[in-house]
Amino acid sequence: MTKNEIQRSSLLLEIGTEDIPARFLPSAIRQLKENTETIFKENHIRFSEVKTLGSPRRLTVIAYGIPPMQKDRTKEIFGPSKKAAFNADGSPTKAATGFAGSQGISVEKLVVKNKDKGEYVVAVIEEKGIHVRELLPDILKKIVLSVHLPKSMRWGGNDMRFIRPIRWLLSLFDNETINFEIDGIKSSNMTRGHRFLSPAAFQIKEIPAYVKLLANNHVIVDPQERRKIITEKAEKLSSSINGKIVKDEELIDTVSNLVEYPTPVLGSFSEEYLKLPKELLITVMREHQKYFAIEDIKGVLTNYFIIISNTAEENSETVKIGAERVIRARFEDAKFYFEEDCRKKLEDRINNLKNVVYQEKLGNLYEKALRVKSLASYLASKINPSLTQKAERAALLSKTDLLTGVVREFPELQGIIGKYYASNDKEDTEVAAALMEQYLPAYYGDRLPETETGAILSLADKLDNITSFFSVGLTPTGSEDPFALRRQTLAVIAILLNNGYALSLNDIVTASLKNLKDTKQSGEIAETALRFFQQRLEPLFLSEGYGSDIIQSVLHLSAEIPLKEIRR
């Protein structure tokens, strides 16, 4: 597409708002594109491309290749049957003349077409397209109002709802303003730059200049460009101290949607805090402050971090000082929680599990720990009897870290922090590792437990979750799976297949059900659970290249024969 073509047939709409939460921005941008394309098609407006952009203070759509006229179209309107429309001699009846008149055409222009195994008269109406410019005020208003997201809000005493209050509207077609109004806000060719660095409003005279003019006013409106700037500059900063940022795609996405003018800044903290668990420090930086941790080339955490500020580079020193002060306070809090937790051994927390409800129909965490211990003992006896004592110990301690201050503050560290506390308590190294590995794999394809005790505990914990929830009727339905039982089923399958354990699904499901208090319907529950496993196996084996006929022929054996034998 040439520059002249873009100028001649392009449309720009910018919705200026109060700051949109980072978690909503990608969805809003996606909706804006989909809705614009749909509304254009509904109004018979052709286009070659619709592009959407966005930053915390604006949502933008640019449509290219729009012709000046709406598309001509032919409309067919079915009327009465041929039999009702014409007499035997072919002359039109009142039904025909009345229908033709209602459509604004002469009866001679009616045609006969087949429909639903019958012949009917049809009025063929040729509708000429009108100027797109005439349609745009209503269309642009529809586009703005079509964006719906959770937690939309009203403001100014009006009924209109939007993600955040709208503050300005910019609309251009062929570089001329399209006038429309929403909630008292009139469109214009004016936009605004960065809230603090370039707060003054300014004109957009040509659509192709829009992105560059915003950049000149400290707004990078393209999310992918912001992402690129963050990644490249953060990597350059970290390499300046012979380090590398801890990879975190989700954090990059978040911070790129938090700022309009991303400027990475290098900060540091006292090496004294490196005595705390690496995962704790990274989580504090990530969750509380949205900072990037930095490792050295060997993967060891350093005392440096990167902040993504929403300001110019000349303000970096001020940003750095403020960020270092904040992270020091956050680390002091984390240090307090960690040191307080270490004062009490995990084994001394076991009885306190009785005070924590696992699920209202399934008792408390202490009861769950006992069930997992019993099942882990059974699994160890089948897999490696020498690990029975370690498996039982790991199971008994498996949920104790949920009672610690660190996990209450950072639930995502469950298991991970348990490993550190177990090591601090001088527990066996494999027992300590198992406390972390019980949550692996988090999904099919994720890393598996490295220790055999960890694999046993992971199997026991997940099997107990699956069978206990099934026993009280809390099974996944349709797309609903609030307890992630499908994912846990796949995790059990992954461990069994990859470790080649000679365990049948029937044996391990039956063993798990024996630990439940009410086993009156254990046979029926076992059948339901086994079918659930088999439903996960079929697509799994298909994805591995096995033929459907082969899979079907062996699936009925999967309950009684170890999965490693089925795969062969």
GIQUI-V532108 format. One record per residue. N is the residue number from 0. PHI is phi in whole degrees, -180 to 180 (NA if undefined). BURIAL is # if it has 16 or more other ideal C-beta (glycine too) atoms within 10 Angstrom, else .. D_LAST is the distance of its C-alpha to the last C-alpha in whole Angstrom. Layout:
n=N phi=PHI burial=BURIAL d_last=D_LAST
n=N phi=PHI burial=BURIAL d_last=D_LAST
This chain:
n=0 phi=NA burial=. d_last=56
n=1 phi=-80 burial=. d_last=59
n=2 phi=-61 burial=. d_last=61
n=3 phi=-63 burial=. d_last=64
n=4 phi=-64 burial=. d_last=61
n=5 phi=-64 burial=# d_last=60
n=6 phi=-65 burial=. d_last=63
n=7 phi=-76 burial=. d_last=64
n=8 phi=-140 burial=# d_last=62
n=9 phi=-128 burial=# d_last=60
n=10 phi=-130 burial=# d_last=60
n=11 phi=-126 burial=# d_last=60
n=12 phi=-130 burial=# d_last=59
n=13 phi=-122 burial=# d_last=59
n=14 phi=-105 burial=# d_last=59
n=15 phi=-86 burial=# d_last=60
n=16 phi=-136 burial=# d_last=60
n=17 phi=-68 burial=. d_last=60
n=18 phi=-58 burial=. d_last=57
n=19 phi=-86 burial=# d_last=53
n=20 phi=-56 burial=. d_last=51
n=21 phi=-57 burial=# d_last=48
n=22 phi=-71 burial=. d_last=45
n=23 phi=-94 burial=# d_last=47
n=24 phi=-61 burial=# d_last=48
n=25 phi=-59 burial=. d_last=45
n=26 phi=-67 burial=. d_last=45
n=27 phi=-64 burial=# d_last=48
n=28 phi=-64 burial=# d_last=48
n=29 phi=-65 burial=. d_last=45
n=30 phi=-60 burial=# d_last=47
n=31 phi=-59 burial=# d_last=50
n=32 phi=-66 burial=. d_last=48
n=33 phi=-62 burial=. d_last=47
n=34 phi=-70 burial=# d_last=50
n=35 phi=-62 burial=# d_last=52
n=36 phi=-61 burial=# d_last=50
n=37 phi=-64 burial=. d_last=50
n=38 phi=-66 burial=# d_last=54
n=39 phi=-60 burial=# d_last=55
n=40 phi=-65 burial=. d_last=53
n=41 phi=-62 burial=. d_last=55
n=42 phi=-101 burial=# d_last=58
n=43 phi=58 burial=# d_last=57
n=44 phi=-106 burial=# d_last=58
n=45 phi=-81 burial=. d_last=56
n=46 phi=-157 burial=# d_last=54
n=47 phi=-97 burial=. d_last=52
n=48 phi=-161 burial=. d_last=51
n=49 phi=-120 burial=# d_last=51
n=50 phi=-118 burial=. d_last=50
n=51 phi=-120 burial=# d_last=50
n=52 phi=-132 burial=# d_last=51
n=53 phi=179 burial=# d_last=52
n=54 phi=-143 burial=# d_last=53
n=55 phi=-54 burial=# d_last=54
n=56 phi=-111 burial=# d_last=57
n=57 phi=-163 burial=# d_last=57
n=58 phi=-122 burial=# d_last=54
n=59 phi=-130 burial=# d_last=55
n=60 phi=-127 burial=# d_last=54
n=61 phi=-124 burial=# d_last=55
n=62 phi=-111 burial=# d_last=55
n=63 phi=-112 burial=# d_last=56
n=64 phi=70 burial=# d_last=57
n=65 phi=-90 burial=# d_last=59
n=66 phi=-73 burial=. d_last=61
n=67 phi=-67 burial=. d_last=65
n=68 phi=-113 burial=. d_last=65
n=69 phi=-63 burial=# d_last=62
n=70 phi=-68 burial=. d_last=61
n=71 phi=-67 burial=. d_last=63
n=72 phi=-150 burial=. d_last=61
n=73 phi=-110 burial=. d_last=61
n=74 phi=-118 burial=. d_last=61
n=75 phi=-107 burial=. d_last=61
n=76 phi=-118 burial=. d_last=63
n=77 phi=-80 burial=. d_last=62
n=78 phi=-115 burial=# d_last=66
n=79 phi=-69 burial=# d_last=67
n=80 phi=-65 burial=. d_last=66
n=81 phi=-58 burial=# d_last=67
n=82 phi=-63 burial=. d_last=69
n=83 phi=-80 burial=. d_last=71
n=84 phi=-88 burial=# d_last=72
n=85 phi=-132 burial=# d_last=74
n=86 phi=-75 burial=. d_last=76
n=87 phi=-60 burial=. d_last=76
n=88 phi=-86 burial=. d_last=78
n=89 phi=91 burial=. d_last=76
n=90 phi=-77 burial=. d_last=78
n=91 phi=-72 burial=# d_last=76
n=92 phi=-89 burial=. d_last=77
n=93 phi=-63 burial=. d_last=77
n=94 phi=-62 burial=# d_last=74
n=95 phi=-69 burial=# d_last=73
n=96 phi=-65 burial=. d_last=76
n=97 phi=-65 burial=. d_last=75
n=98 phi=-65 burial=# d_last=72
n=99 phi=-60 burial=# d_last=73
n=100 phi=-63 burial=. d_last=75
n=101 phi=-66 burial=. d_last=73
n=102 phi=-99 burial=# d_last=71
n=103 phi=75 burial=. d_last=74
n=104 phi=-130 burial=# d_last=74
n=105 phi=-79 burial=. d_last=76
n=106 phi=-63 burial=# d_last=75
n=107 phi=-66 burial=. d_last=75
n=108 phi=-87 burial=. d_last=72
n=109 phi=-70 burial=# d_last=70
n=110 phi=-120 burial=. d_last=67
n=111 phi=-110 burial=. d_last=65
n=112 phi=-138 burial=. d_last=61
n=113 phi=-82 burial=. d_last=58
n=114 phi=-159 burial=. d_last=57
n=115 phi=53 burial=. d_last=55
n=116 phi=62 burial=. d_last=56
n=117 phi=-145 burial=. d_last=60
n=118 phi=-105 burial=. d_last=62
n=119 phi=-135 burial=# d_last=63
n=120 phi=-83 burial=# d_last=66
n=121 phi=-132 burial=# d_last=65
n=122 phi=-96 burial=# d_last=67
n=123 phi=-97 burial=. d_last=65
n=124 phi=-106 burial=. d_last=66
n=125 phi=-94 burial=. d_last=66
n=126 phi=-108 burial=. d_last=66
n=127 phi=-82 burial=. d_last=67
n=128 phi=-69 burial=# d_last=65
n=129 phi=-106 burial=. d_last=67
n=130 phi=-64 burial=. d_last=67
n=131 phi=-58 burial=# d_last=64
n=132 phi=-57 burial=. d_last=67
n=133 phi=-70 burial=. d_last=68
n=134 phi=-83 burial=# d_last=65
n=135 phi=-61 burial=# d_last=64
n=136 phi=-54 burial=. d_last=66
n=137 phi=-70 burial=. d_last=64
n=138 phi=-66 burial=# d_last=60
n=139 phi=-64 burial=# d_last=60
n=140 phi=-64 burial=# d_last=61
n=141 phi=-61 burial=# d_last=59
n=142 phi=-61 burial=# d_last=56
n=143 phi=-60 burial=# d_last=57
n=144 phi=-75 burial=. d_last=57
n=145 phi=-82 burial=. d_last=54
n=146 phi=-83 burial=# d_last=52
n=147 phi=-124 burial=. d_last=51
n=148 phi=-137 burial=# d_last=49
n=149 phi=-58 burial=. d_last=49
n=150 phi=62 burial=. d_last=52
n=151 phi=-65 burial=. d_last=54
n=152 phi=-134 burial=. d_last=58
n=153 phi=-103 burial=. d_last=61
n=154 phi=-153 burial=. d_last=64
n=155 phi=68 burial=. d_last=68
n=156 phi=76 burial=. d_last=69
n=157 phi=-103 burial=. d_last=67
n=158 phi=-87 burial=. d_last=64
n=159 phi=-64 burial=# d_last=62
n=160 phi=-120 burial=. d_last=59
n=161 phi=-152 burial=# d_last=57
n=162 phi=-53 burial=# d_last=54
n=163 phi=-143 burial=# d_last=57
n=164 phi=-53 burial=. d_last=61
n=165 phi=-81 burial=# d_last=62
n=166 phi=-113 burial=. d_last=64
n=167 phi=-157 burial=# d_last=65
n=168 phi=-133 burial=# d_last=64
n=169 phi=-113 burial=# d_last=64
n=170 phi=-145 burial=# d_last=64
n=171 phi=-133 burial=# d_last=65
n=172 phi=-132 burial=# d_last=64
n=173 phi=52 burial=# d_last=66
n=174 phi=68 burial=# d_last=67
n=175 phi=-114 burial=. d_last=69
n=176 phi=-66 burial=# d_last=69
n=177 phi=-100 burial=# d_last=68
n=178 phi=-86 burial=. d_last=69
n=179 phi=-154 burial=# d_last=68
n=180 phi=-140 burial=. d_last=68
n=181 phi=-133 burial=# d_last=66
n=182 phi=54 burial=# d_last=67
n=183 phi=83 burial=. d_last=70
n=184 phi=-99 burial=# d_last=68
n=185 phi=-96 burial=. d_last=70
n=186 phi=-72 burial=# d_last=68
n=187 phi=-158 burial=# d_last=69
n=188 phi=-104 burial=# d_last=68
n=189 phi=-106 burial=. d_last=68
n=190 phi=-133 burial=# d_last=65
n=191 phi=-134 burial=# d_last=65
n=192 phi=-91 burial=# d_last=63
n=193 phi=-59 burial=# d_last=62
n=194 phi=-55 burial=. d_last=64
n=195 phi=-110 burial=. d_last=65
n=196 phi=-81 burial=. d_last=65
n=197 phi=-145 burial=# d_last=66
n=198 phi=-73 burial=. d_last=68
n=199 phi=-72 burial=. d_last=70
n=200 phi=-73 burial=. d_last=69
n=201 phi=-148 burial=. d_last=69
n=202 phi=-85 burial=. d_last=69
n=203 phi=-111 burial=# d_last=67
n=204 phi=-93 burial=. d_last=69
n=205 phi=-135 burial=# d_last=66
n=206 phi=-60 burial=# d_last=62
n=207 phi=-61 burial=. d_last=61
n=208 phi=-89 burial=. d_last=62
n=209 phi=-56 burial=# d_last=61
n=210 phi=-63 burial=# d_last=58
n=211 phi=-68 burial=. d_last=60
n=212 phi=-63 burial=# d_last=63
n=213 phi=-64 burial=# d_last=61
n=214 phi=-61 burial=. d_last=59
n=215 phi=-66 burial=. d_last=63
n=216 phi=-108 burial=# d_last=64
n=217 phi=64 burial=# d_last=61
n=218 phi=-132 burial=# d_last=58
n=219 phi=-96 burial=# d_last=55
n=220 phi=-82 burial=# d_last=54
n=221 phi=-87 burial=# d_last=51
n=222 phi=-58 burial=# d_last=48
n=223 phi=-68 burial=. d_last=46
n=224 phi=-69 burial=. d_last=49
n=225 phi=-62 burial=# d_last=49
n=226 phi=-60 burial=# d_last=46
n=227 phi=-64 burial=. d_last=46
n=228 phi=-61 burial=# d_last=49
n=229 phi=-61 burial=# d_last=48
n=230 phi=-63 burial=# d_last=45
n=231 phi=-67 burial=. d_last=47
n=232 phi=-72 burial=# d_last=50
n=233 phi=-67 burial=# d_last=48
n=234 phi=-65 burial=# d_last=46
n=235 phi=-65 burial=. d_last=49
n=236 phi=-64 burial=# d_last=51
n=237 phi=-67 burial=# d_last=48
n=238 phi=-69 burial=. d_last=48
n=239 phi=-67 burial=. d_last=52
n=240 phi=-115 burial=. d_last=51
n=241 phi=59 burial=. d_last=48
n=242 phi=-126 burial=# d_last=46
n=243 phi=-149 burial=# d_last=43
n=244 phi=-71 burial=# d_last=43
n=245 phi=-69 burial=# d_last=40
n=246 phi=-60 burial=. d_last=38
n=247 phi=-158 burial=. d_last=38
n=248 phi=-62 burial=. d_last=38
n=249 phi=-65 burial=. d_last=39
n=250 phi=-68 burial=# d_last=42
n=251 phi=-60 burial=# d_last=43
n=252 phi=-60 burial=# d_last=42
n=253 phi=-63 burial=# d_last=44
n=254 phi=-69 burial=# d_last=47
n=255 phi=-68 burial=# d_last=47
n=256 phi=-98 burial=# d_last=48
n=257 phi=-98 burial=# d_last=51
n=258 phi=-126 burial=# d_last=53
n=259 phi=-102 burial=# d_last=55
n=260 phi=-136 burial=# d_last=56
n=261 phi=-69 burial=# d_last=53
n=262 phi=-133 burial=# d_last=55
n=263 phi=-66 burial=# d_last=52
n=264 phi=-131 burial=# d_last=54
n=265 phi=-89 burial=# d_last=54
n=266 phi=-125 burial=# d_last=54
n=267 phi=-147 burial=. d_last=54
n=268 phi=-141 burial=# d_last=54
n=269 phi=-62 burial=. d_last=55
n=270 phi=-63 burial=. d_last=53
n=271 phi=-58 burial=. d_last=53
n=272 phi=-73 burial=# d_last=51
n=273 phi=-69 burial=. d_last=48
n=274 phi=-72 burial=. d_last=48
n=275 phi=-75 burial=# d_last=46
n=276 phi=-56 burial=# d_last=43
n=277 phi=-53 burial=# d_last=42
n=278 phi=-64 burial=# d_last=40
n=279 phi=-67 burial=# d_last=43
n=280 phi=-63 burial=# d_last=45
n=281 phi=-62 burial=# d_last=43
n=282 phi=-66 burial=# d_last=42
n=283 phi=-60 burial=# d_last=46
n=284 phi=-63 burial=# d_last=47
n=285 phi=-74 burial=# d_last=44
n=286 phi=-77 burial=. d_last=45
n=287 phi=-83 burial=# d_last=49
n=288 phi=-118 burial=. d_last=50
n=289 phi=61 burial=. d_last=47
n=290 phi=-98 burial=# d_last=48
n=291 phi=-97 burial=# d_last=45
n=292 phi=-76 burial=# d_last=45
n=293 phi=-125 burial=# d_last=45
n=294 phi=-105 burial=# d_last=43
n=295 phi=-84 burial=. d_last=44
n=296 phi=-66 burial=. d_last=42
n=297 phi=-93 burial=. d_last=40
n=298 phi=87 burial=. d_last=39
n=299 phi=-88 burial=. d_last=41
n=300 phi=-64 burial=# d_last=43
n=301 phi=-101 burial=# d_last=47
n=302 phi=-95 burial=# d_last=50
n=303 phi=-113 burial=# d_last=50
n=304 phi=-151 burial=# d_last=49
n=305 phi=-124 burial=# d_last=50
n=306 phi=-102 burial=# d_last=52
n=307 phi=-103 burial=# d_last=51
n=308 phi=-90 burial=# d_last=55
n=309 phi=-108 burial=# d_last=57
n=310 phi=-152 burial=# d_last=60
n=311 phi=-81 burial=. d_last=61
n=312 phi=-62 burial=. d_last=61
n=313 phi=-66 burial=. d_last=64
n=314 phi=-97 burial=. d_last=63
n=315 phi=-60 burial=# d_last=60
n=316 phi=-64 burial=. d_last=62
n=317 phi=-64 burial=. d_last=63
n=318 phi=-62 burial=# d_last=60
n=319 phi=-60 burial=# d_last=59
n=320 phi=-62 burial=. d_last=61
n=321 phi=-65 burial=. d_last=60
n=322 phi=-66 burial=# d_last=57
n=323 phi=-66 burial=. d_last=57
n=324 phi=-66 burial=. d_last=59
n=325 phi=-67 burial=. d_last=57
n=326 phi=-69 burial=# d_last=54
n=327 phi=-63 burial=. d_last=56
n=328 phi=-66 burial=. d_last=57
n=329 phi=-65 burial=# d_last=53
n=330 phi=-68 burial=# d_last=52
n=331 phi=-63 burial=. d_last=55
n=332 phi=-63 burial=. d_last=53
n=333 phi=-63 burial=# d_last=50
n=334 phi=-62 burial=# d_last=51
n=335 phi=-62 burial=. d_last=53
n=336 phi=-58 burial=# d_last=50
n=337 phi=-64 burial=# d_last=48
n=338 phi=-67 burial=. d_last=51
n=339 phi=-64 burial=. d_last=52
n=340 phi=-61 burial=# d_last=48
n=341 phi=-69 burial=. d_last=48
n=342 phi=-70 burial=. d_last=51
n=343 phi=-122 burial=. d_last=49
n=344 phi=-67 burial=# d_last=46
n=345 phi=-62 burial=# d_last=43
n=346 phi=-65 burial=. d_last=43
n=347 phi=-78 burial=. d_last=46
n=348 phi=-98 burial=# d_last=45
n=349 phi=-57 burial=# d_last=43
n=350 phi=-62 burial=. d_last=45
n=351 phi=-69 burial=. d_last=46
n=352 phi=-64 burial=# d_last=43
n=353 phi=-65 burial=. d_last=45
n=354 phi=-91 burial=. d_last=47
n=355 phi=-116 burial=. d_last=44
n=356 phi=-74 burial=. d_last=43
n=357 phi=-79 burial=# d_last=39
n=358 phi=-159 burial=. d_last=39
n=359 phi=-55 burial=. d_last=42
n=360 phi=-93 burial=. d_last=40
n=361 phi=-123 burial=# d_last=38
n=362 phi=83 burial=# d_last=41
n=363 phi=-105 burial=# d_last=41
n=364 phi=-68 burial=# d_last=39
n=365 phi=-64 burial=# d_last=40
n=366 phi=-64 burial=# d_last=38
n=367 phi=-64 burial=# d_last=35
n=368 phi=-59 burial=# d_last=35
n=369 phi=-67 burial=# d_last=35
n=370 phi=-64 burial=# d_last=33
n=371 phi=-65 burial=# d_last=30
n=372 phi=-61 burial=# d_last=32
n=373 phi=-62 burial=# d_last=31
n=374 phi=-70 burial=# d_last=27
n=375 phi=-63 burial=# d_last=27
n=376 phi=-63 burial=# d_last=28
n=377 phi=-63 burial=# d_last=26
n=378 phi=-64 burial=# d_last=23
n=379 phi=-62 burial=# d_last=24
n=380 phi=-63 burial=. d_last=25
n=381 phi=-90 burial=. d_last=21
n=382 phi=-93 burial=# d_last=20
n=383 phi=-160 burial=# d_last=23
n=384 phi=-54 burial=. d_last=26
n=385 phi=-68 burial=. d_last=28
n=386 phi=-97 burial=# d_last=28
n=387 phi=-56 burial=# d_last=29
n=388 phi=-64 burial=. d_last=32
n=389 phi=-65 burial=# d_last=32
n=390 phi=-64 burial=# d_last=29
n=391 phi=-65 burial=# d_last=32
n=392 phi=-64 burial=# d_last=35
n=393 phi=-62 burial=# d_last=33
n=394 phi=-64 burial=# d_last=32
n=395 phi=-65 burial=# d_last=36
n=396 phi=-90 burial=# d_last=37
n=397 phi=-58 burial=# d_last=34
n=398 phi=-110 burial=# d_last=37
n=399 phi=-68 burial=# d_last=40
n=400 phi=-71 burial=# d_last=40
n=401 phi=-66 burial=# d_last=40
n=402 phi=-94 burial=# d_last=44
n=403 phi=-89 burial=# d_last=45
n=404 phi=-63 burial=# d_last=47
n=405 phi=-63 burial=# d_last=45
n=406 phi=-71 burial=# d_last=42
n=407 phi=-63 burial=. d_last=45
n=408 phi=-79 burial=# d_last=46
n=409 phi=-131 burial=# d_last=43
n=410 phi=-57 burial=. d_last=40
n=411 phi=-68 burial=. d_last=37
n=412 phi=-93 burial=# d_last=38
n=413 phi=-58 burial=# d_last=37
n=414 phi=84 burial=# d_last=34
n=415 phi=-63 burial=# d_last=35
n=416 phi=-71 burial=# d_last=39
n=417 phi=-59 burial=# d_last=38
n=418 phi=-61 burial=# d_last=36
n=419 phi=-66 burial=# d_last=40
n=420 phi=-66 burial=# d_last=42
n=421 phi=-64 burial=# d_last=39
n=422 phi=-64 burial=# d_last=40
n=423 phi=-63 burial=. d_last=44
n=424 phi=-84 burial=# d_last=44
n=425 phi=65 burial=. d_last=42
n=426 phi=-72 burial=# d_last=39
n=427 phi=-55 burial=. d_last=36
n=428 phi=-61 burial=. d_last=35
n=429 phi=-74 burial=# d_last=31
n=430 phi=-65 burial=# d_last=33
n=431 phi=-61 burial=# d_last=34
n=432 phi=-63 burial=# d_last=31
n=433 phi=-63 burial=# d_last=29
n=434 phi=-62 burial=# d_last=32
n=435 phi=-81 burial=# d_last=31
n=436 phi=-75 burial=# d_last=28
n=437 phi=-61 burial=# d_last=28
n=438 phi=-94 burial=# d_last=28
n=439 phi=-101 burial=# d_last=25
n=440 phi=-78 burial=# d_last=23
n=441 phi=-74 burial=. d_last=26
n=442 phi=-158 burial=. d_last=24
n=443 phi=-68 burial=. d_last=20
n=444 phi=106 burial=. d_last=20
n=445 phi=-73 burial=. d_last=23
n=446 phi=-65 burial=. d_last=23
n=447 phi=-100 burial=# d_last=21
n=448 phi=-56 burial=# d_last=23
n=449 phi=-87 burial=. d_last=24
n=450 phi=-98 burial=# d_last=25
n=451 phi=-69 burial=# d_last=23
n=452 phi=-63 burial=# d_last=26
n=453 phi=-63 burial=# d_last=26
n=454 phi=-64 burial=# d_last=22
n=455 phi=-63 burial=# d_last=23
n=456 phi=-65 burial=# d_last=26
n=457 phi=-62 burial=# d_last=24
n=458 phi=-61 burial=# d_last=22
n=459 phi=-63 burial=# d_last=25
n=460 phi=-64 burial=# d_last=27
n=461 phi=-71 burial=# d_last=25
n=462 phi=-63 burial=# d_last=24
n=463 phi=-64 burial=# d_last=28
n=464 phi=-59 burial=# d_last=29
n=465 phi=-63 burial=# d_last=26
n=466 phi=-70 burial=# d_last=27
n=467 phi=-69 burial=# d_last=31
n=468 phi=-69 burial=# d_last=32
n=469 phi=-63 burial=# d_last=30
n=470 phi=-67 burial=# d_last=32
n=471 phi=-109 burial=. d_last=35
n=472 phi=79 burial=. d_last=34
n=473 phi=-94 burial=. d_last=34
n=474 phi=-101 burial=# d_last=31
n=475 phi=-61 burial=# d_last=30
n=476 phi=-131 burial=. d_last=32
n=477 phi=58 burial=. d_last=32
n=478 phi=-88 burial=. d_last=32
n=479 phi=-86 burial=. d_last=33
n=480 phi=-150 burial=. d_last=31
n=481 phi=-62 burial=. d_last=34
n=482 phi=-104 burial=# d_last=32
n=483 phi=54 burial=. d_last=29
n=484 phi=-72 burial=# d_last=26
n=485 phi=-63 burial=. d_last=24
n=486 phi=-63 burial=# d_last=24
n=487 phi=-69 burial=# d_last=23
n=488 phi=-63 burial=# d_last=21
n=489 phi=-63 burial=# d_last=19
n=490 phi=-65 burial=# d_last=20
n=491 phi=-60 burial=# d_last=18
n=492 phi=-60 burial=# d_last=15
n=493 phi=-61 burial=# d_last=15
n=494 phi=-65 burial=# d_last=16
n=495 phi=-62 burial=# d_last=14
n=496 phi=-70 burial=# d_last=11
n=497 phi=-72 burial=. d_last=13
n=498 phi=-92 burial=# d_last=14
n=499 phi=64 burial=. d_last=11
n=500 phi=-71 burial=# d_last=13
n=501 phi=-85 burial=. d_last=13
n=502 phi=-122 burial=# d_last=15
n=503 phi=-90 burial=# d_last=15
n=504 phi=-60 burial=# d_last=16
n=505 phi=-61 burial=# d_last=19
n=506 phi=-64 burial=# d_last=20
n=507 phi=-75 burial=# d_last=21
n=508 phi=-68 burial=# d_last=22
n=509 phi=-63 burial=# d_last=24
n=510 phi=-63 burial=# d_last=25
n=511 phi=-68 burial=# d_last=26
n=512 phi=-65 burial=# d_last=28
n=513 phi=-63 burial=. d_last=30
n=514 phi=-83 burial=# d_last=32
n=515 phi=-82 burial=# d_last=34
n=516 phi=-64 burial=. d_last=37
n=517 phi=-102 burial=. d_last=37
n=518 phi=-115 burial=. d_last=34
n=519 phi=-60 burial=. d_last=36
n=520 phi=-111 burial=. d_last=33
n=521 phi=-60 burial=# d_last=30
n=522 phi=-63 burial=. d_last=29
n=523 phi=-67 burial=. d_last=29
n=524 phi=-64 burial=# d_last=28
n=525 phi=-61 burial=# d_last=25
n=526 phi=-61 burial=. d_last=24
n=527 phi=-63 burial=# d_last=25
n=528 phi=-65 burial=# d_last=23
n=529 phi=-66 burial=# d_last=20
n=530 phi=-62 burial=. d_last=21
n=531 phi=-62 burial=# d_last=22
n=532 phi=-63 burial=# d_last=18
n=533 phi=-63 burial=. d_last=17
n=534 phi=-65 burial=. d_last=19
n=535 phi=-80 burial=# d_last=18
n=536 phi=-69 burial=# d_last=14
n=537 phi=-58 burial=. d_last=15
n=538 phi=-65 burial=. d_last=17
n=539 phi=-64 burial=# d_last=14
n=540 phi=-68 burial=# d_last=11
n=541 phi=-62 burial=. d_last=14
n=542 phi=-67 burial=. d_last=15
n=543 phi=-89 burial=. d_last=12
n=544 phi=97 burial=. d_last=13
n=545 phi=-76 burial=. d_last=11
n=546 phi=-72 burial=. d_last=13
n=547 phi=-61 burial=. d_last=15
n=548 phi=-66 burial=. d_last=15
n=549 phi=-66 burial=. d_last=11
n=550 phi=-61 burial=# d_last=11
n=551 phi=-63 burial=. d_last=14
n=552 phi=-72 burial=. d_last=13
n=553 phi=-110 burial=# d_last=10
n=554 phi=-59 burial=. d_last=13
n=555 phi=-66 burial=. d_last=15
n=556 phi=-91 burial=. d_last=13
n=557 phi=-65 burial=# d_last=12
n=558 phi=-74 burial=# d_last=15
n=559 phi=-100 burial=. d_last=15
n=560 phi=-108 burial=. d_last=11
n=561 phi=-53 burial=# d_last=10
n=562 phi=-61 burial=# d_last=9
n=563 phi=-63 burial=. d_last=7
n=564 phi=-74 burial=. d_last=5
n=565 phi=-61 burial=# d_last=5
n=566 phi=-63 burial=. d_last=4
n=567 phi=-65 burial=. d_last=0
